[in-house]
Amino acid sequence: MKNLLFKLIQTPSLVGSEDAVLESFRNAMSPHADNTWTDRVGNVISVKNAGKKYKVLLVAHADEVGLLVTNITEKGFLLCKSMGMGAAAMLVGQRVSILGKNEAIPGIIQSKIKKDKNEKPVKFADLFIDIGAKDKKEAEKWVSPGDYVYVTSRPIDFGNGLVVGKGLDDKAGMTVIAHVMKELAHKDVDKICLYCAAAVGEEINSHGARAMAAALQPDLAIAVDVTETMDKPGSDPIDGCVELKKGPVLARVPILCRRIEERLRATAQQYRIPCQTEVYPYLSYTDADYIHTAAQGILSHIVSIPLRYMHSPQEIIAVQDLEHTRDLLKAFLKELNNAPI
């Protein structure tokens, strides 16, 4: 699984700029599907057993968080706004690339706030990017307001079965779904029309998943995403106890379908697949929320992969959690093939 995961991680896919990573996803899916296509809003969808009456959708999102250039100062520094990034302070000193007019332009993020005894929290408005330009005129030859900015880093094996990289939210989910499509034979789901897809735009308003759900109108849908772990310093027990290496996470969410959750738990127990629980009092804040209310209503839920340091330049996952998530989804679909919800 790591080969595909690393390839996806190394392909930038900021919100509104997902085409390259979706092409890699499409190439991974196509050999194992009856058909693969890109819809009007840019989602990539593969189908197995097309034409079967009972339709099931697995979807991950292709977009990742980053920054957007908003202005260029007279001295040639870039100002920017966040596109879903976490705390601004974690970006100070990071190397970045700006998807400029003709090529990727290297830069370094710094802050206008200097450390002193009255240090204040760094905000995104305090950040600027140095691209080595001597002034605004030179900078404008390379970049423009509206250009995307992403952290420059490569995925690494972190030891103990962990992987570090940017954009694991949600390239981990894309990897799992691609392997589910690859490893499930047609006969395993011969009564199901199975859609496996990567959606655009989850980090801003889930417009990709909304359009996809309205067009496909599946009978059942599962969003495969990530969720923050609580196994690090500063975690609050009231937020749960999700950890790396303890399996996929099943959420208890009022808006989502309890019957799917119960079937997933029963499947995990039957196949001896470890899983964890998290609780959301309102929404899951994933594509599942919007799919659930699409068309005339779609039975939906979420299966999450534990992830440490979400929306940061360096996120961490455990490979065994990817494998257990894949195994749970494959087993769930096989059981669903015999007994639909």
Secondary structure as GFF3:
##gff-version 3
##sequence-region A 1 341
A	DSSP	alpha_helix	2	9	.	.	.	ID=ss1
A	DSSP	alpha_helix	19	29	.	.	.	ID=ss2
A	DSSP	three_ten_helix	30	32	.	.	.	ID=ss3
A	DSSP	beta_strand	35	38	.	.	.	ID=ss4
A	DSSP	beta_strand	44	48	.	.	.	ID=ss5
A	DSSP	beta_strand	54	61	.	.	.	ID=ss6
A	DSSP	beta_strand	66	72	.	.	.	ID=ss7
A	DSSP	beta_strand	78	83	.	.	.	ID=ss8
A	DSSP	three_ten_helix	88	91	.	.	.	ID=ss9
A	DSSP	beta_strand	95	99	.	.	.	ID=ss10
A	DSSP	beta_strand	104	111	.	.	.	ID=ss11
A	DSSP	three_ten_helix	124	126	.	.	.	ID=ss12
A	DSSP	beta_strand	127	130	.	.	.	ID=ss13
A	DSSP	alpha_helix	136	142	.	.	.	ID=ss14
A	DSSP	beta_strand	148	151	.	.	.	ID=ss15
A	DSSP	beta_strand	156	159	.	.	.	ID=ss16
A	DSSP	beta_strand	162	165	.	.	.	ID=ss17
A	DSSP	alpha_helix	168	183	.	.	.	ID=ss18
A	DSSP	three_ten_helix	186	189	.	.	.	ID=ss19
A	DSSP	beta_strand	192	199	.	.	.	ID=ss20
A	DSSP	alpha_helix	207	216	.	.	.	ID=ss21
A	DSSP	beta_strand	220	228	.	.	.	ID=ss22
A	DSSP	three_ten_helix	237	239	.	.	.	ID=ss23
A	DSSP	beta_strand	249	252	.	.	.	ID=ss24
A	DSSP	alpha_helix	258	270	.	.	.	ID=ss25
A	DSSP	beta_strand	276	279	.	.	.	ID=ss26
A	DSSP	alpha_helix	287	292	.	.	.	ID=ss27
A	DSSP	beta_strand	299	307	.	.	.	ID=ss28
A	DSSP	beta_strand	315	318	.	.	.	ID=ss29
A	DSSP	alpha_helix	319	338	.	.	.	ID=ss30
###
